[in-house]
């Protein structure tokens, strides 16, 4: 028996990342500052949009009180990436971490040099996992 064919998808498909937050405006400002972009108001007073470097948006919203989204650890995390400058991967990473800490992040795992670059795992101001990754400049 033959497999049924999937229906054709028509129209433009776009994508975004969605992040539930207790304080969407504050979390949008945090990510906007780290990405050096201006957060924008979303579809309601509890929704904010941050332009994402790879295209699309980071959608930050307060979940419905009737359908709460509890905080939970997991294997999914946001990853922000940038290239190193003449000071090197670790120096750029340390400066970026300092900015994130001033904005309310906390260190999850300390920075370390890896073969692919320098990385550090942080927690954003609401406890979401965040990876900062600095690539070497070839």
Backbone as CSV, one residue per row, in Angstrom:
resi,resn,N_x,N_y,N_z,CA_x,CA_y,CA_z,C_x,C_y,C_z
1,UNK,0.848,-1.171,0.000,0.000,0.000,0.000,0.897,1.239,0.000
2,UNK,0.603,2.176,-0.859,1.420,3.383,-1.015,1.140,4.368,0.116
3,UNK,2.200,5.073,0.494,2.053,6.127,1.501,1.230,7.266,0.918
4,UNK,0.321,7.850,1.693,-0.419,9.003,1.174,0.516,10.189,1.018
5,UNK,0.282,10.974,0.001,1.099,12.163,-0.230,0.712,13.266,0.747
6,UNK,1.732,13.965,1.223,1.474,15.109,2.097,0.888,16.229,1.261
7,UNK,-0.039,16.985,1.839,-0.590,18.100,1.072,0.486,19.144,0.793
8,UNK,0.402,19.764,-0.341,1.355,20.806,-0.704,1.145,22.021,0.192
9,UNK,2.250,22.613,0.629,2.189,23.822,1.438,2.334,24.997,0.493
10,UNK,1.401,25.902,0.563,1.461,27.073,-0.300,1.654,28.316,0.552
11,UNK,2.163,29.369,-0.042,2.367,30.628,0.672,3.751,30.675,1.301
12,UNK,4.106,31.822,1.796,5.407,32.046,2.400,5.406,31.555,3.837
13,UNK,6.445,30.844,4.202,6.610,30.383,5.572,7.750,31.172,6.187
14,UNK,7.528,31.692,7.361,8.576,32.405,8.089,8.773,31.707,9.427
15,UNK,9.800,32.072,10.136,10.061,31.461,11.426,10.522,32.488,12.436
16,UNK,10.386,32.108,13.684,10.863,32.955,14.763,11.153,32.066,15.960
17,UNK,11.806,32.624,16.942,12.028,31.968,18.220,11.036,32.574,19.194
18,UNK,10.492,31.769,20.082,9.499,32.247,21.038,10.026,31.991,22.440
19,UNK,9.968,33.011,23.283,10.471,32.903,24.640,9.441,33.484,25.602
20,UNK,8.919,32.637,26.485,7.974,33.111,27.504,8.753,33.859,28.577
21,UNK,8.147,34.905,29.132,8.846,35.736,30.115,7.876,36.282,31.147
22,UNK,8.369,36.448,32.365,7.581,37.117,33.395,7.495,38.612,33.112
23,UNK,8.578,39.178,32.582,8.634,40.596,32.241,9.145,40.716,30.800
24,UNK,8.247,40.589,29.811,8.668,40.586,28.410,9.451,41.828,27.990
25,UNK,9.047,43.000,28.445,9.744,44.225,28.039,11.184,44.215,28.534
26,UNK,11.390,43.832,29.784,12.749,43.803,30.340,13.607,42.765,29.637
27,UNK,13.050,41.586,29.371,13.835,40.553,28.702,14.137,40.948,27.254
28,UNK,13.203,41.612,26.595,13.451,42.109,25.234,14.563,43.155,25.242
29,UNK,14.589,44.027,26.249,15.667,45.019,26.350,17.016,44.325,26.572
30,UNK,17.040,43.285,27.398,18.264,42.519,27.650,18.818,41.962,26.335
31,UNK,17.984,41.253,25.575,18.455,40.670,24.320,18.740,41.748,23.274
32,UNK,17.969,42.809,23.253,18.252,43.908,22.337,19.617,44.511,22.602
33,UNK,19.958,44.686,23.879,21.265,45.251,24.225,22.395,44.306,23.846
34,UNK,22.223,43.000,24.074,23.272,42.052,23.710,23.458,41.953,22.202
35,UNK,22.367,42.108,21.464,22.426,42.018,20.003,22.668,43.367,19.342
36,UNK,22.661,44.429,20.144,22.852,45.780,19.634,21.757,46.154,18.624
37,UNK,20.502,45.814,18.980,19.338,46.141,18.162,18.258,46.718,19.071
38,UNK,17.282,47.344,18.480,16.198,47.968,19.239,14.986,47.034,19.292
39,UNK,14.573,46.598,20.484,13.348,45.795,20.585,12.145,46.609,20.125
40,UNK,11.158,45.910,19.613,9.954,46.570,19.112,8.724,46.015,19.812
41,UNK,7.723,46.869,20.061,6.482,46.358,20.635,5.864,45.333,19.692
42,UNK,5.216,44.325,20.270,4.591,43.273,19.482,3.112,43.493,19.293
43,UNK,2.371,42.411,19.354,0.949,42.436,19.064,0.089,42.848,20.252
44,UNK,0.676,42.918,21.438,-0.071,43.336,22.631,0.905,43.978,23.610
45,UNK,0.380,44.438,24.725,1.240,45.087,25.718,2.177,44.093,26.408
46,UNK,1.928,42.796,26.265,2.776,41.784,26.897,3.596,41.009,25.865
47,UNK,3.804,41.619,24.697,4.550,40.961,23.623,5.578,41.938,23.053
48,UNK,6.814,41.473,22.924,7.889,42.269,22.347,8.612,41.443,21.297
49,UNK,9.210,42.124,20.332,9.934,41.474,19.238,11.349,42.047,19.168
50,UNK,12.313,41.140,19.054,13.710,41.536,18.920,14.213,40.977,17.591
51,UNK,14.723,41.831,16.681,15.252,41.312,15.416,16.357,40.287,15.684
52,UNK,16.259,39.131,15.031,17.230,38.056,15.236,18.282,38.119,14.130
53,UNK,19.565,37.961,14.469,20.626,38.133,13.473,20.496,37.225,12.242
54,UNK,19.986,36.028,12.408,19.880,35.095,11.285,18.598,35.314,10.489
55,UNK,17.835,36.316,10.861,16.554,36.580,10.216,15.423,36.201,11.147
56,UNK,14.300,36.764,10.927,13.159,36.503,11.802,13.253,37.302,13.091
57,UNK,12.580,36.815,14.101,12.457,37.553,15.355,12.631,36.634,16.553
58,UNK,13.052,37.219,17.652,12.912,36.600,18.956,11.636,37.205,19.522
59,UNK,10.599,36.395,19.652,9.306,36.850,20.153,9.289,36.617,21.663
60,UNK,9.158,37.673,22.448,9.160,37.573,23.902,7.769,37.968,24.382
61,UNK,7.136,37.085,25.133,5.755,37.329,25.523,5.491,36.797,26.927
62,UNK,4.460,37.320,27.554,3.995,36.799,28.835,2.947,35.738,28.535
63,UNK,3.128,34.517,29.048,2.142,33.482,28.770,0.801,33.808,29.415
64,UNK,-0.229,33.247,28.844,-1.575,33.427,29.376,-1.645,32.885,30.799
65,UNK,-2.354,33.577,31.652,-2.520,33.094,33.021,-3.332,31.799,33.045
66,UNK,-4.157,31.591,32.029,-4.944,30.366,31.975,-4.136,29.195,31.407
67,UNK,-3.028,29.494,30.752,-2.139,28.455,30.211,-0.694,28.813,30.538
68,UNK,-0.319,28.750,31.801,1.044,29.160,32.181,2.095,28.226,31.602
69,UNK,3.281,28.785,31.399,4.439,28.028,30.940,5.458,28.045,32.074
70,UNK,5.552,26.955,32.836,6.504,26.961,33.956,7.938,27.001,33.457
71,UNK,8.788,27.581,34.251,10.219,27.589,33.929,10.722,26.161,34.027
72,UNK,11.596,25.813,33.104,12.147,24.465,33.136,13.502,24.430,32.446
73,UNK,14.421,23.664,33.006,15.698,23.500,32.318,15.499,22.574,31.129
74,UNK,16.374,22.653,30.190,16.258,21.794,29.028,17.519,21.829,28.202
75,UNK,17.463,21.195,27.078,18.623,21.125,26.197,18.598,22.198,25.127
76,UNK,17.524,22.925,25.046,17.411,23.996,24.060,17.878,25.304,24.692
77,UNK,18.680,26.061,23.962,19.162,27.345,24.469,19.328,28.304,23.297
78,UNK,19.259,29.579,23.591,19.595,30.586,22.597,21.119,30.659,22.506
79,UNK,21.614,30.901,21.312,23.054,31.026,21.103,23.313,32.308,20.331
80,UNK,24.066,33.209,20.914,24.482,34.430,20.241,25.947,34.252,19.845
81,UNK,26.256,34.644,18.622,27.597,34.415,18.085,28.171,35.706,17.515
82,UNK,29.479,35.828,17.637,30.177,36.935,17.001,31.602,36.523,16.707
83,UNK,32.247,37.273,15.818,33.642,37.001,15.478,34.564,37.749,16.426
84,UNK,35.725,37.166,16.619,36.749,37.800,17.448,37.369,38.966,16.692
85,UNK,37.989,39.855,17.433,38.776,40.926,16.821,40.251,40.633,17.111
86,UNK,41.091,41.620,16.983,42.534,41.427,17.165,42.898,41.018,18.596
87,UNK,42.013,41.257,19.559,42.316,40.903,20.951,42.157,39.407,21.215
88,UNK,41.461,38.693,20.342,41.311,37.247,20.492,39.943,36.842,21.001
89,UNK,39.658,35.551,20.877,38.325,35.045,21.213,37.987,35.202,22.695
90,UNK,38.925,34.852,23.567,38.616,34.930,25.001,38.444,36.368,25.475
91,UNK,39.254,37.278,24.972,39.117,38.683,25.375,37.757,39.246,24.955
92,UNK,37.350,38.957,23.719,36.047,39.420,23.241,34.937,38.788,24.068
93,UNK,35.076,37.493,24.361,34.064,36.803,25.163,33.961,37.404,26.559
94,UNK,35.080,37.665,27.203,35.059,38.252,28.552,34.351,39.612,28.548
95,UNK,34.609,40.434,27.537,33.933,41.737,27.444,32.426,41.557,27.254
96,UNK,32.053,40.588,26.413,30.630,40.329,26.140,29.939,39.810,27.404
97,UNK,30.621,38.938,28.146,30.063,38.430,29.405,29.863,39.575,30.384
98,UNK,30.841,40.466,30.473,30.715,41.610,31.395,29.476,42.431,31.053
99,UNK,29.236,42.654,29.760,28.032,43.384,29.341,26.781,42.628,29.767
100,UNK,26.754,41.320,29.511,25.589,40.515,29.868,25.340,40.530,31.373
101,UNK,26.402,40.460,32.172,26.250,40.490,33.630,25.699,41.836,34.098
102,UNK,26.181,42.926,33.498,25.652,44.256,33.837,24.169,44.368,33.507
103,UNK,23.725,43.623,32.486,22.328,43.664,32.059,21.449,42.697,32.841
104,UNK,22.030,41.929,33.762,21.229,41.058,34.611,21.418,39.566,34.413
105,UNK,22.330,39.142,33.544,22.590,37.717,33.355,23.422,37.187,34.519
106,UNK,23.518,35.878,34.609,24.416,35.246,35.572,25.180,34.139,34.848
107,UNK,26.354,33.803,35.380,27.203,32.803,34.740,26.705,31.415,35.106
108,UNK,26.519,30.585,34.087,26.171,29.184,34.304,27.445,28.352,34.351
109,UNK,28.214,28.380,33.280,29.528,27.732,33.195,30.525,28.803,32.788
110,UNK,31.685,28.826,33.414,32.662,29.870,33.086,33.155,29.757,31.644
111,UNK,33.718,30.847,31.125,34.217,30.837,29.753,35.348,29.828,29.589
112,UNK,35.390,29.274,28.392,36.481,28.342,28.087,36.797,28.405,26.602
113,UNK,38.053,28.117,26.318,38.513,28.058,24.933,38.271,26.652,24.411
114,UNK,37.649,26.558,23.260,37.401,25.281,22.593,38.061,25.341,21.215
115,UNK,38.207,24.216,20.530,38.826,24.244,19.195,38.082,25.133,18.192
116,UNK,36.773,25.300,18.378,35.960,26.095,17.450,35.841,27.552,17.854
117,UNK,36.340,27.934,19.030,36.233,29.303,19.517,36.106,29.321,21.031
118,UNK,35.682,30.442,21.568,35.501,30.571,23.012,34.012,30.626,23.312
119,UNK,33.603,29.951,24.384,32.186,29.915,24.725,31.991,30.070,26.222
120,UNK,30.792,30.536,26.569,30.381,30.605,27.969,28.870,30.398,28.017
121,UNK,28.443,29.606,28.981,27.012,29.395,29.206,26.561,30.329,30.323
122,UNK,25.522,31.093,30.021,24.956,32.030,30.982,23.491,31.701,31.212
123,UNK,22.903,32.385,32.165,21.466,32.392,32.353,21.010,33.822,32.153
124,UNK,19.975,34.030,31.342,19.465,35.389,31.148,18.762,35.835,32.427
125,UNK,18.278,37.076,32.511,17.682,37.561,33.754,16.494,36.738,34.258
126,UNK,15.886,35.924,33.404,14.765,35.078,33.840,15.155,33.606,33.964
127,UNK,16.445,33.320,33.868,16.918,31.964,34.090,16.961,31.069,32.869
128,UNK,16.750,31.622,31.661,16.850,30.833,30.441,18.316,30.643,30.070
129,UNK,18.643,29.460,29.556,20.023,29.179,29.154,20.390,30.002,27.912
130,UNK,21.610,30.519,27.920,22.115,31.364,26.850,23.584,31.031,26.624
131,UNK,23.923,30.713,25.392,25.315,30.434,25.031,25.870,31.627,24.276
132,UNK,26.976,32.178,24.771,27.719,33.204,24.039,28.908,32.503,23.402
133,UNK,29.057,32.664,22.093,30.101,31.977,21.342,30.862,32.988,20.490
134,UNK,32.181,32.986,20.612,33.030,33.880,19.822,33.906,33.018,18.919
135,UNK,33.726,33.238,17.613,34.490,32.501,16.603,35.819,33.203,16.370
136,UNK,36.879,32.437,16.072,38.144,33.095,15.711,37.993,33.787,14.352
137,UNK,38.705,34.873,14.196,38.714,35.569,12.919,39.787,34.936,12.060
138,UNK,39.387,34.277,10.952,40.395,33.538,10.163,41.460,34.424,9.547
